[in-house]
Amino acid sequence: MKNTLDHRQKLWALAALIPFLLSILLLGYALRNQVLLAFAVGWPALQIFGYVGSLKLANGDLTHYLFKAQVFLNYMVLALLVAVIVRAL
């Protein structure tokens, strides 16, 4: 049985990785400067629970619509965060 990821699955894995790494970056910034702490701690935790839950329900398929919806939700959160930061400036 082949256990490698195809091109579409790699693309969705990368799409999920980008907001997760940005949330870890925000967590480091928030801990250093003591701003947005609740959001910076909660967002990575919600991503972990969301990705694990959607992958469990999708039986590990990274191209399943539940996983794609989770990725899109995290991009919407990222867009809202950018909007809040731009508004604050």
VEXDREN-2710 file (C-alpha; in Angstrom, 1 decimal):
% VEXDREN-2710
k/r/px/py/pz
1/MET/0.0/0.0/0.0
2/LYS/1.3/3.4/-0.9
3/ASN/1.6/5.8/2.0
4/THR/2.9/8.9/0.2
5/LEU/0.9/12.1/-0.4
6/ASP/-0.1/13.1/-3.9
7/HIS/0.2/16.7/-5.2
8/ARG/-3.2/17.9/-4.1
9/GLN/-2.7/16.5/-0.5
10/LYS/0.7/18.2/-0.3
11/LEU/-0.9/21.5/-1.4
12/TRP/-3.6/21.3/1.3
13/ALA/-1.1/20.4/3.9
14/LEU/1.0/23.4/3.0
15/ALA/-2.2/25.6/3.0
16/ALA/-2.9/24.4/6.6
17/LEU/0.7/24.8/7.7
18/ILE/0.9/28.5/6.8
19/PRO/-1.7/29.9/9.2
20/PHE/-0.5/27.5/11.9
21/LEU/3.1/28.8/11.7
22/LEU/1.8/32.4/11.6
23/SER/-0.2/31.6/14.8
24/ILE/3.0/30.3/16.5
25/LEU/4.8/33.5/15.4
26/LEU/2.0/35.6/16.8
27/LEU/2.2/33.6/20.0
28/GLY/5.9/34.4/20.4
29/TYR/5.2/38.1/19.7
30/ALA/2.3/38.2/22.1
31/LEU/4.3/36.6/24.9
32/ARG/7.2/38.9/24.4
33/ASN/5.1/42.1/24.2
34/GLN/2.2/41.1/26.4
35/VAL/-0.5/42.0/23.8
36/LEU/-3.3/39.8/22.4
37/LEU/-2.4/37.0/24.8
38/ALA/-5.8/35.3/24.9
39/PHE/-6.1/35.3/21.1
40/ALA/-2.5/34.2/20.6
41/VAL/-2.9/31.3/23.0
42/GLY/-6.3/30.2/21.8
43/TRP/-5.8/30.3/18.1
44/PRO/-3.1/27.6/17.9
45/ALA/-5.1/25.5/20.3
46/LEU/-8.2/25.8/18.2
47/GLN/-6.3/25.0/15.1
48/ILE/-4.8/21.8/16.6
49/PHE/-8.3/20.6/17.8
50/GLY/-9.9/21.6/14.5
51/TYR/-7.3/19.9/12.3
52/VAL/-7.3/16.8/14.4
53/GLY/-11.0/16.6/14.5
54/SER/-11.5/17.2/10.8
55/LEU/-8.8/14.7/9.9
56/LYS/-10.3/12.1/12.2
57/LEU/-13.8/12.5/10.6
58/ALA/-12.2/12.6/7.1
59/ASN/-10.3/9.4/7.8
60/GLY/-6.9/11.1/7.2
61/ASP/-7.8/12.5/3.8
62/LEU/-6.3/16.0/3.4
63/THR/-8.5/16.7/0.4
64/HIS/-11.7/16.0/2.2
65/TYR/-14.2/18.9/2.4
66/LEU/-14.1/19.0/6.2
67/PHE/-10.3/19.5/6.2
68/LYS/-10.6/22.1/3.5
69/ALA/-13.3/24.0/5.5
70/GLN/-11.0/24.0/8.5
71/VAL/-8.2/25.5/6.4
72/PHE/-10.6/28.2/5.0
73/LEU/-11.8/29.0/8.5
74/ASN/-8.2/29.6/9.7
75/TYR/-7.6/31.9/6.7
76/MET/-10.7/33.9/7.6
77/VAL/-9.4/34.2/11.2
78/LEU/-6.1/35.4/9.8
79/ALA/-7.9/38.0/7.6
80/LEU/-9.8/39.2/10.6
81/LEU/-6.6/39.5/12.6
82/VAL/-5.0/41.6/9.8
83/ALA/-8.1/43.8/9.7
84/VAL/-7.9/44.4/13.5
85/ILE/-4.2/45.2/13.3
86/VAL/-4.7/47.6/10.3
87/ARG/-7.6/49.2/12.1
88/ALA/-5.4/49.8/15.2
89/LEU/-2.7/51.5/13.2
END
